[in-house]
Amino acid sequence: MQWMAWTLPTAVFFVAIGLALLLLTLLEIYRPTVPRRGFLPMVTTRGDRFFVSLLVTAYLHVLFLAFSDGPVLVASVTSLCAAVCLMRWG
């Protein structure tokens, strides 16, 4: 594991993604997803919306780092709000 600089934020990020995938798996087992149409221009399942929210979060962070000198916490809070909106109404 020497190839990657494992800092606490990096470890927390990967653990959070792993726990989210575990939660989504358990939800799929106990409450199967019904594909639905929200504000996204396609019919999506819970897993689709989670994947799209991860992509949006990554792009928001990259854009924030490219065009701003502010604290990354601003991008993280914005991304979290976007992810919640995508999961709920996407």
VOROLUM-153390 format. One record per residue (C-alpha): residue number from 1; residue in one letter; z negated, x negated, y. Coordinates in Angstrom, 3 decimals, always signed. Layout:
REM VOROLUM-153390
  seq  type        pz        px        py
  NUM     A         Z         X         Y
...
END
This chain:
REM VOROLUM-153390
  seq  type        pz        px        py
    1     M    +0.000    +0.000    +0.000
    2     Q    +0.376    -3.023    +2.270
    3     W    +3.808    -1.942    +3.499
    4     M    +2.355    +0.716    +5.825
    5     A    -0.283    +0.410    +8.513
    6     W    -2.763    +2.989    +7.238
    7     T    -4.806    +3.989   +10.239
    8     L    -7.169    +6.939   +10.316
    9     P    -4.707    +9.199   +12.216
   10     T    -1.967    +8.340    +9.719
   11     A    -4.195    +9.136    +6.757
   12     V    -5.401   +12.388    +8.350
   13     F    -1.797   +13.421    +8.979
   14     F    -0.710   +12.872    +5.374
   15     V    -3.840   +14.507    +3.964
   16     A    -3.264   +17.522    +6.241
   17     I    +0.349   +17.861    +5.059
   18     G    -0.789   +17.604    +1.435
   19     L    -3.482   +20.256    +1.951
   20     A    -0.987   +22.529    +3.717
   21     L    +1.425   +22.229    +0.785
   22     L    -1.413   +22.973    -1.648
   23     L    -2.399   +26.021    +0.413
   24     L    +1.209   +27.234    +0.506
   25     T    +1.458   +26.806    -3.268
   26     L    -1.722   +28.803    -3.848
   27     L    -0.571   +31.505    -1.444
   28     E    +2.743   +31.724    -3.277
   29     I    +0.926   +32.165    -6.588
   30     Y    -1.524   +34.827    -5.387
   31     R    +0.571   +36.496    -2.657
   32     P    +4.284   +35.925    -3.289
   33     T    +6.456   +35.616    -0.204
   34     V    +8.657   +38.465    +0.885
   35     P   +11.688   +37.072    +2.735
   36     R   +11.771   +38.462    +6.265
   37     R   +13.648   +38.113    +9.503
   38     G   +11.771   +37.080   +12.631
   39     F   +13.089   +35.476   +15.793
   40     L   +14.800   +32.712   +13.797
   41     P   +18.491   +33.516   +13.214
   42     M   +18.078   +33.698    +9.432
   43     V   +15.983   +35.333    +6.756
   44     T   +13.095   +33.005    +5.924
   45     T   +10.226   +32.650    +3.503
   46     R    +6.825   +31.141    +4.231
   47     G    +7.986   +27.760    +2.962
   48     D   +11.129   +27.856    +5.108
   49     R    +9.083   +28.543    +8.227
   50     F    +6.677   +25.726    +7.329
   51     F    +9.566   +23.279    +6.931
   52     V   +11.128   +24.344   +10.230
   53     S    +7.752   +24.029   +11.961
   54     L    +7.390   +20.461   +10.637
   55     L   +10.836   +19.598   +12.001
   56     V   +10.071   +21.170   +15.383
   57     T    +6.769   +19.296   +15.537
   58     A    +8.478   +15.983   +14.817
   59     Y   +11.190   +16.571   +17.412
   60     L    +8.678   +17.647   +20.061
   61     H    +6.677   +14.470   +19.519
   62     V    +9.755   +12.256   +19.676
   63     L   +10.992   +13.952   +22.858
   64     F    +7.548   +13.721   +24.427
   65     L    +7.284   +10.027   +23.643
   66     A   +10.800    +9.397   +24.950
   67     F   +10.464   +11.224   +28.261
   68     S    +6.777   +11.155   +29.154
   69     D    +3.981    +8.684   +29.744
   70     G    +1.266   +11.268   +29.154
   71     P    -1.215   +11.328   +26.287
   72     V    +0.192   +12.213   +22.875
   73     L    -2.530   +14.853   +22.538
   74     V    -0.463   +17.047   +24.874
   75     A    +2.474   +16.856   +22.468
   76     S    +0.168   +17.539   +19.525
   77     V    -1.329   +20.674   +21.092
   78     T    +2.124   +21.901   +22.120
   79     S    +3.437   +21.253   +18.610
   80     L    +0.503   +23.051   +17.015
   81     C    +1.126   +26.109   +19.190
   82     A    +4.838   +26.036   +18.336
   83     A    +4.067   +25.717   +14.619
   84     V    +1.658   +28.670   +14.714
   85     C    +4.276   +30.797   +16.513
   86     L    +6.958   +29.807   +14.000
   87     M    +4.736   +30.564   +11.014
   88     R    +3.626   +33.907   +12.429
   89     W    +6.732   +35.326   +14.105
   90     G    +9.576   +33.037   +12.986
END
